[in-house]
């Protein structure tokens, strides 16, 4: 019954471990979803910024169009006023009752008269009528035909201006979309070129650093743990053979000057774009960041190792309890004879025939416990070896 209880406890622990793994998997999925949501929010913010810039551009275009419309309305009003001021009536002769004394009494009128010629011929008389040419400046009244026509013309002009404004707005929006598409294509092209340049720069950097790597061995000049990124564990940095070292002190200035004077400028090696000190500083910062990350991973591995050790200890305690409980059926000789006991317990590993006493059983149990302990130690060593290999792989 106790063994069954222990088995139930083990099953419960297994189910609990499965639930924990399921919860960790769900948390990982939630983290991935949160990361996706953050990326979508960033892209939406970018789209909103572009839309805001487009709306601002459209607002500026609308303001410019309103100004143009105002100028056009002012021009139309000025043209109407000029038309009203310079309008002339049709050249019909005014009636005497309408404009009596047209020689200067009517407002804003100027007239010039020619004398009427009345002649008589032989045998009869003829009367020649003289027409007076008058120029009159008048104002258009609100209910006159000319005012109505002018109003209709101005309304048509305003409608044409509105249509032209709508067309200009549509054309401006289309031009804006085309410009945005061109800008996006240019940005993508620039981004692609920058990525290509970055890849080319990394490749050149790797090629430059390849000259400083050599297999680790007894012939290596010097080694350093601060190897640059991309270097293998079996490679160390060495000074290339073609690089010459010169004395930079005051004693070696003359000799150094003579040495460089004999060398042509074309034969001089090109200077490295990145000095070695800068590479080492950058590599140190990268290694510090990697060290922090590895410390976190090592802490997680230590926690996992502690969990495995606790689980192993629980299993060892369970095995010890089961081994101690295995001695319970040994009181059977009080109830049955030696022959029946021999037949019943035949085949058990702690009985050597039917004449094994309690001391031999205890020694056999101790031997089994020692073997189990050795197996546990071996398993523990295997766990440590696996943990060390995992640390090496992570490093």
FINU-231447 format. One record per residue (C-alpha): x, y, z; residue number from 1; residue in one letter. Coordinates in steps of 0.5 Angstrom, whole numbers, padded with zeros to 4 digits, always signed. Last residue first. Example, Ala and Ser with C-alpha at 12.3 -4.5 7.8 and 13.67 -1.06 7.14 Angstrom:
FINU-231447
> east|north|up|k|r
> +0027|-0002|+0014|2|S
> +0025|-0009|+0016|1|A
//
This chain:
FINU-231447
> east|north|up|k|r
> +0060|+0058|-0048|395|X
> +0053|+0055|-0049|394|X
> +0056|+0048|-0052|393|X
> +0062|+0049|-0046|392|X
> +0056|+0050|-0041|391|X
> +0052|+0044|-0044|390|X
> +0058|+0039|-0043|389|X
> +0059|+0041|-0036|388|X
> +0052|+0040|-0035|387|X
> +0052|+0033|-0038|386|X
> +0059|+0031|-0034|385|X
> +0055|+0033|-0028|384|X
> +0049|+0029|-0029|383|X
> +0054|+0023|-0031|382|X
> +0057|+0024|-0024|381|X
> +0050|+0024|-0021|380|X
> +0048|+0018|-0025|379|X
> +0055|+0015|-0022|378|X
> +0054|+0017|-0015|377|X
> +0047|+0014|-0016|376|X
> +0049|+0007|-0018|375|X
> +0054|+0007|-0013|374|X
> +0049|+0008|-0008|373|X
> +0045|+0003|-0011|372|X
> +0051|-0002|-0010|371|X
> +0052|+0000|-0003|370|X
> +0044|-0001|-0002|369|X
> +0045|-0008|-0005|368|X
> +0051|-0010|-0001|367|X
> +0047|-0007|+0006|366|X
> +0041|-0011|+0004|365|X
> +0046|-0017|+0003|364|X
> +0049|-0016|+0010|363|X
> +0042|-0015|+0013|362|X
> +0040|-0022|+0010|361|X
> +0046|-0025|+0012|360|X
> +0045|-0023|+0019|359|X
> +0038|-0025|+0019|358|X
> +0039|-0032|+0018|357|X
> +0039|-0036|+0011|356|X
> +0037|-0043|+0012|355|X
> +0032|-0044|+0006|354|X
> +0037|-0043|+0001|353|X
> +0041|-0036|+0000|352|X
> +0035|-0031|+0001|351|X
> +0036|-0024|-0001|350|X
> +0035|-0025|-0008|349|X
> +0028|-0028|-0008|348|X
> +0027|-0034|-0012|347|X
> +0025|-0039|-0006|346|X
> +0021|-0035|-0001|345|X
> +0015|-0039|-0001|344|X
> +0018|-0046|-0001|343|X
> +0023|-0044|+0004|342|X
> +0018|-0041|+0009|341|X
> +0014|-0047|+0008|340|X
> +0020|-0052|+0009|339|X
> +0022|-0048|+0015|338|X
> +0015|-0048|+0019|337|X
> +0010|-0043|+0019|336|X
> +0007|-0037|+0023|335|X
> +0014|-0035|+0027|334|X
> +0018|-0036|+0021|333|X
> +0014|-0031|+0017|332|X
> +0017|-0025|+0022|331|X
> +0022|-0024|+0015|330|X
> +0016|-0020|+0012|329|X
> +0018|-0014|+0014|328|X
> +0025|-0013|+0012|327|X
> +0023|-0010|+0005|326|X
> +0021|-0004|+0009|325|X
> +0028|-0002|+0010|324|X
> +0030|-0003|+0003|323|X
> +0023|+0001|+0001|322|X
> +0025|+0007|+0005|321|X
> +0032|+0007|+0002|320|X
> +0029|+0007|-0005|319|X
> +0025|+0013|-0003|318|X
> +0030|+0017|+0000|317|X
> +0035|+0016|-0006|316|X
> +0029|+0018|-0010|315|X
> +0028|+0024|-0006|314|X
> +0035|+0025|-0006|313|X
> +0035|+0025|-0014|312|X
> +0029|+0030|-0014|311|X
> +0033|+0035|-0010|310|X
> +0039|+0034|-0014|309|X
> +0035|+0035|-0021|308|X
> +0032|+0041|-0018|307|X
> +0039|+0044|-0015|306|X
> +0042|+0042|-0023|305|X
> +0036|+0046|-0026|304|X
> +0037|+0052|-0021|303|X
> +0045|+0052|-0023|302|X
> +0043|+0052|-0030|301|X
> +0038|+0058|-0029|300|X
> +0044|+0061|-0026|299|X
> +0049|+0059|-0031|298|X
> +0044|+0062|-0036|297|X
> +0044|+0069|-0033|296|X
> +0052|+0069|-0032|295|X
> +0052|+0067|-0039|294|X
> +0048|+0073|-0041|293|X
> +0052|+0078|-0037|292|X
> +0059|+0075|-0040|291|X
> +0056|+0076|-0047|290|X
> +0055|+0083|-0045|289|X
> +0062|+0083|-0042|288|X
> +0065|+0080|-0048|287|X
> +0062|+0085|-0053|286|X
> +0065|+0091|-0049|285|X
> +0071|+0087|-0049|284|X
> +0071|+0086|-0056|283|X
> +0069|+0094|-0058|282|X
> +0075|+0095|-0053|281|X
> +0080|+0090|-0057|280|X
> +0077|+0093|-0064|279|X
> +0079|+0100|-0062|278|X
> +0086|+0098|-0060|277|X
> +0087|+0094|-0066|276|X
> +0086|+0101|-0070|275|X
> +0080|+0101|-0075|274|X
> +0081|+0103|-0082|273|X
> +0088|+0100|-0082|272|X
> +0093|+0104|-0086|271|X
> +0095|+0102|-0093|270|X
> +0102|+0099|-0094|269|X
> +0107|+0104|-0096|268|X
> +0110|+0101|-0103|267|X
> +0107|+0107|-0107|266|X
> +0110|+0112|-0102|265|X
> +0117|+0110|-0104|264|X
> +0121|+0107|-0098|263|X
> +0128|+0109|-0097|262|X
> +0126|+0115|-0093|261|X
> +0122|+0111|-0089|260|X
> +0128|+0107|-0086|259|X
> +0132|+0114|-0085|258|X
> +0127|+0117|-0081|257|X
> +0126|+0110|-0077|256|X
> +0134|+0111|-0076|255|X
> +0133|+0118|-0074|254|X
> +0127|+0117|-0069|253|X
> +0130|+0111|-0066|252|X
> +0133|+0114|-0060|251|X
> +0127|+0119|-0059|250|X
> +0122|+0113|-0058|249|X
> +0118|+0110|-0063|248|X
> +0122|+0104|-0065|247|X
> +0120|+0100|-0071|246|X
> +0116|+0094|-0071|245|X
> +0115|+0091|-0078|244|X
> +0109|+0088|-0081|243|X
> +0110|+0082|-0086|242|X
> +0110|+0077|-0081|241|X
> +0103|+0078|-0078|240|X
> +0103|+0079|-0071|239|X
> +0099|+0073|-0067|238|X
> +0092|+0073|-0065|237|X
> +0090|+0066|-0063|236|X
> +0086|+0060|-0066|235|X
> +0083|+0054|-0063|234|X
> +0077|+0057|-0060|233|X
> +0075|+0060|-0067|232|X
> +0075|+0067|-0068|231|X
> +0069|+0070|-0071|230|X
> +0069|+0076|-0066|229|X
> +0076|+0078|-0064|228|X
> +0080|+0074|-0059|227|X
> +0081|+0077|-0052|226|X
> +0083|+0071|-0049|225|X
> +0090|+0073|-0052|224|X
> +0096|+0069|-0055|223|X
> +0103|+0070|-0057|222|X
> +0108|+0068|-0062|221|X
> +0105|+0062|-0063|220|X
> +0110|+0056|-0065|219|X
> +0108|+0052|-0059|218|X
> +0101|+0051|-0062|217|X
> +0094|+0055|-0063|216|X
> +0093|+0055|-0070|215|X
> +0094|+0063|-0073|214|X
> +0089|+0069|-0073|213|X
> +0092|+0076|-0075|212|X
> +0091|+0075|-0082|211|X
> +0084|+0073|-0082|210|X
> +0082|+0079|-0078|209|X
> +0083|+0083|-0084|208|X
> +0078|+0078|-0088|207|X
> +0073|+0078|-0083|206|X
> +0073|+0086|-0083|205|X
> +0072|+0086|-0090|204|X
> +0066|+0081|-0090|203|X
> +0063|+0086|-0084|202|X
> +0064|+0092|-0089|201|X
> +0061|+0088|-0094|200|X
> +0055|+0086|-0090|199|X
> +0054|+0093|-0088|198|X
> +0055|+0096|-0095|197|X
> +0050|+0091|-0097|196|X
> +0045|+0093|-0091|195|X
> +0046|+0100|-0093|194|X
> +0045|+0099|-0100|193|X
> +0038|+0096|-0098|192|X
> +0036|+0101|-0094|191|X
> +0038|+0106|-0099|190|X
> +0034|+0102|-0104|189|X
> +0028|+0102|-0099|188|X
> +0028|+0109|-0098|187|X
> +0028|+0111|-0105|186|X
> +0022|+0106|-0106|185|X
> +0019|+0110|-0100|184|X
> +0020|+0116|-0103|183|X
> +0018|+0115|-0110|182|X
> +0011|+0112|-0107|181|X
> +0011|+0118|-0103|180|X
> +0012|+0123|-0109|179|X
> +0007|+0119|-0113|178|X
> +0002|+0119|-0107|177|X
> +0003|+0127|-0107|176|X
> +0002|+0128|-0114|175|X
> -0005|+0124|-0114|174|X
> -0007|+0128|-0108|173|X
> -0004|+0135|-0112|172|X
> -0008|+0133|-0118|171|X
> -0014|+0131|-0114|170|X
> -0014|+0138|-0110|169|X
> -0012|+0142|-0117|168|X
> -0018|+0139|-0120|167|X
> -0023|+0141|-0114|166|X
> -0020|+0148|-0115|165|X
> -0021|+0148|-0122|164|X
> -0028|+0146|-0121|163|X
> -0029|+0151|-0116|162|X
> -0026|+0156|-0120|161|X
> -0031|+0154|-0126|160|X
> -0036|+0155|-0121|159|X
> -0034|+0162|-0119|158|X
> -0033|+0164|-0126|157|X
> -0040|+0162|-0128|156|X
> -0043|+0166|-0122|155|X
> -0039|+0172|-0125|154|X
> -0042|+0171|-0132|153|X
> -0049|+0170|-0128|152|X
> -0048|+0177|-0124|151|X
> -0045|+0180|-0131|150|X
> -0052|+0178|-0134|149|X
> -0056|+0180|-0129|148|X
> -0053|+0187|-0128|147|X
> -0053|+0188|-0136|146|X
> -0061|+0187|-0136|145|X
> -0062|+0192|-0130|144|X
> -0065|+0190|-0124|143|X
> -0059|+0192|-0119|142|X
> -0057|+0198|-0123|141|X
> -0051|+0199|-0128|140|X
> -0048|+0206|-0127|139|X
> -0048|+0211|-0133|138|X
> -0043|+0215|-0137|137|X
> -0046|+0218|-0143|136|X
> -0043|+0220|-0149|135|X
> -0047|+0224|-0154|134|X
> -0047|+0225|-0162|133|X
> -0053|+0229|-0164|132|X
> -0056|+0228|-0170|131|X
> -0058|+0233|-0175|130|X
> -0064|+0233|-0179|129|X
> -0064|+0236|-0186|128|X
> -0070|+0240|-0188|127|X
> -0072|+0241|-0195|126|X
> -0075|+0246|-0199|125|X
> -0078|+0247|-0206|124|X
> -0078|+0250|-0213|123|X
> -0071|+0252|-0212|122|X
> -0067|+0249|-0206|121|X
> -0068|+0251|-0199|120|X
> -0063|+0249|-0194|119|X
> -0064|+0247|-0186|118|X
> -0057|+0245|-0183|117|X
> -0057|+0244|-0176|116|X
> -0051|+0246|-0172|115|X
> -0047|+0241|-0169|114|X
> -0047|+0239|-0162|113|X
> -0042|+0236|-0157|112|X
> -0045|+0232|-0151|111|X
> -0042|+0230|-0144|110|X
> -0046|+0227|-0139|109|X
> -0044|+0225|-0132|108|X
> -0050|+0228|-0129|107|X
> -0055|+0231|-0134|106|X
> -0055|+0239|-0134|105|X
> -0050|+0240|-0139|104|X
> -0052|+0240|-0146|103|X
> -0057|+0235|-0145|102|X
> -0062|+0240|-0143|101|X
> -0068|+0235|-0143|100|X
> -0066|+0228|-0142|99|X
> -0072|+0224|-0142|98|X
> -0077|+0229|-0145|97|X
> -0072|+0231|-0150|96|X
> -0071|+0223|-0152|95|X
> -0064|+0221|-0153|94|X
> -0061|+0218|-0159|93|X
> -0058|+0211|-0159|92|X
> -0051|+0209|-0158|91|X
> -0051|+0203|-0154|90|X
> -0049|+0205|-0147|89|X
> -0042|+0205|-0144|88|X
> -0039|+0201|-0138|87|X
> -0032|+0203|-0136|86|X
> -0034|+0204|-0129|85|X
> -0038|+0198|-0128|84|X
> -0033|+0194|-0132|83|X
> -0028|+0196|-0128|82|X
> -0032|+0194|-0122|81|X
> -0033|+0187|-0124|80|X
> -0026|+0186|-0126|79|X
> -0024|+0188|-0119|78|X
> -0029|+0183|-0116|77|X
> -0026|+0178|-0121|76|X
> -0019|+0179|-0119|75|X
> -0021|+0179|-0111|74|X
> -0024|+0173|-0112|73|X
> -0018|+0170|-0116|72|X
> -0014|+0172|-0110|71|X
> -0019|+0169|-0105|70|X
> -0018|+0163|-0109|69|X
> -0011|+0163|-0110|68|X
> -0011|+0164|-0102|67|X
> -0015|+0158|-0101|66|X
> -0011|+0154|-0106|65|X
> -0005|+0155|-0102|64|X
> -0009|+0153|-0095|63|X
> -0011|+0147|-0098|62|X
> -0004|+0145|-0100|61|X
> -0002|+0146|-0093|60|X
> -0007|+0142|-0091|59|X
> -0006|+0137|-0096|58|X
> +0002|+0137|-0093|57|X
> -0001|+0136|-0086|56|X
> -0005|+0131|-0088|55|X
> +0001|+0127|-0091|54|X
> +0005|+0128|-0085|53|X
> +0000|+0125|-0081|52|X
> -0001|+0119|-0085|51|X
> +0006|+0118|-0085|50|X
> +0006|+0118|-0077|49|X
> +0000|+0114|-0077|48|X
> +0004|+0109|-0081|47|X
> +0010|+0109|-0077|46|X
> +0006|+0108|-0071|45|X
> +0002|+0102|-0074|44|X
> +0009|+0099|-0075|43|X
> +0011|+0100|-0068|42|X
> +0004|+0097|-0066|41|X
> +0005|+0091|-0070|40|X
> +0012|+0090|-0067|39|X
> +0010|+0091|-0060|38|X
> +0004|+0086|-0062|37|X
> +0009|+0081|-0065|36|X
> +0013|+0081|-0058|35|X
> +0007|+0080|-0054|34|X
> +0005|+0074|-0058|33|X
> +0012|+0071|-0057|32|X
> +0012|+0073|-0050|31|X
> +0005|+0069|-0049|30|X
> +0008|+0063|-0053|29|X
> +0013|+0063|-0048|28|X
> +0008|+0064|-0042|27|X
> +0004|+0058|-0045|26|X
> +0011|+0054|-0046|25|X
> +0012|+0055|-0039|24|X
> +0005|+0053|-0036|23|X
> +0005|+0047|-0040|22|X
> +0012|+0045|-0037|21|X
> +0009|+0047|-0030|20|X
> +0003|+0042|-0032|19|X
> +0008|+0037|-0034|18|X
> +0012|+0037|-0028|17|X
> +0006|+0037|-0024|16|X
> +0003|+0031|-0027|15|X
> +0010|+0028|-0026|14|X
> +0010|+0030|-0019|13|X
> +0003|+0027|-0018|12|X
> +0005|+0020|-0021|11|X
> +0011|+0020|-0016|10|X
> +0006|+0021|-0011|9|X
> +0001|+0016|-0014|8|X
> +0007|+0011|-0014|7|X
> +0009|+0013|-0007|6|X
> +0002|+0011|-0005|5|X
> +0002|+0005|-0009|4|X
> +0009|+0003|-0005|3|X
> +0006|+0005|+0002|2|X
> +0000|+0000|+0000|1|X
//
